[in-house]
């Protein structure tokens, strides 16, 4: 797998839908909660985001999956969300209890929201990072 984008040197990369209101809200939430700057971000509409999606077997033109890339490992859908929350540390580690709900239940719920997110939440311009946030975006 060669994506041309490294996720090991500077921390895990979250690939998100840059025009989705819900997804941009998720990124703003993570920027606020991730006080140590663990996560970096790539909009799936960017070259880096497209390369990461394709490099992990996801269609860059079908933004239905949330992708977390950490080193050579990658997670999608509810597993990715759970891992991101746990990675925030503190009380967010309690997200590990999501594992008691089988993936066969969690992922269809995730995909239902993903399929309907534009209709339910709308679209927007890509999140424009502040000067302080800029280094965390690919």
N, C-alpha and C positions, 0 to 999 in steps of 0.2 A: 504494500500500500504506500504510494507516494502521492501526497497531496500538495507538497510544496509549502505546507503550513505546519509549523512545529507547535505542539501543545505541551511538550515536556519542559522546555527551557524556562518558560515564563508562567507556567500554571495551566490549569484546565481551561478549555475554550467552550463556551456555550454558543451554539449556533441558533439564532432566533429569527423569526419572521419580522423584518424591519418595518413592514407597513401595517402590522396588526396592532390595534389599540391594546388588546389584552397582553400580547407579547411584549410590547414596549413598557407596559405597566410592570410586568414581571422583571424586566431589565432594571427599571428604576428602583423597584423593591430590592433587588439583589445588590445594586450599587450602594444603597443605603445600609443594608444589613451586613454586607461583606466588608467589614471594617479593616481587615488585613489585606484586602485587594487580591484575594486568592483567584478569583475568576476573571477571565478575559472574555470578550464578546465579539461575535462576527454576525452581521446580518446575513441571512441566507441569500439576499440579493447582491451581496458583494462578491468579488472574485474569491476572497479567502473563504467565505461561507459556502459558496458553490463548490469549491475544491474540497472542502472538508466533507460536505454531504456526499459528493460523488465518490470520494475516497473511502467512504464507509458504506457504499452500496445504496445510498438514498438518492432519489431523483431530485436534483436541484430545482426543477421546474414544477414540482408538486410539493409545496410547503406544508405537508401534513404531519411531519415529525419534528420533534424537539430533539436536538442532538447535543450531548455532552461528550467531549473528547478529552481524555486525560492520558497523556503518554501514548502508548499503543492501544489503549482500551477505549471503547466507546459505548455509550448507553443512549437509548431512545425512550420516548414516551414516558410512562409513569416511573420506570426505573431511573431515568435521567433526572426527573424532578425530585424523586426521593433522594438520590445521591447528592444533588446540588444542595438541598436543604440540610442534609446531614453534614455536608462539608462546611456549612456556615458555622458549625459548632454551637456551643451553649445549648439553650433550650431547643434549638432547631434540630438537634440530634434525635429528638423524640419522633421525628418523621420516619424513623426506622420502623415504627409500628405499622406503617403502610404495608410492610411485607406480610402482615397477617392476612391481608386481602390478596387473594391469588391474582397473579398478573392477568390471567384469563378474564378477570372481572375488571381490574384497574385499567388495562389498556383500551378495551372498547369504550369505557367512559371517557378516557383521555381523547380517543379518536373522534368521539361524538362532539366534544367541545371543539377540537381542532377543525373538524369539517364545517362547523357552524359559526366559528369565531368572527368572521367578517360580518355575517348577518346579525349576530347578537351584540357584538361590541364595536363593529365598524373598522375602518381603515384610517390611517394617518400617514404623515410623512415619517421617514426614518428618524429615530431618536438622534438628535444632534448632541454629541457629548460636550460637556463643559471642558475647559482647559485642563482641569484636574482629572477628568475622566478619560481624556483623549488617549492616553497611553494604554488603557485597558481595552481598546477597540482595535480590531485588525482591519 
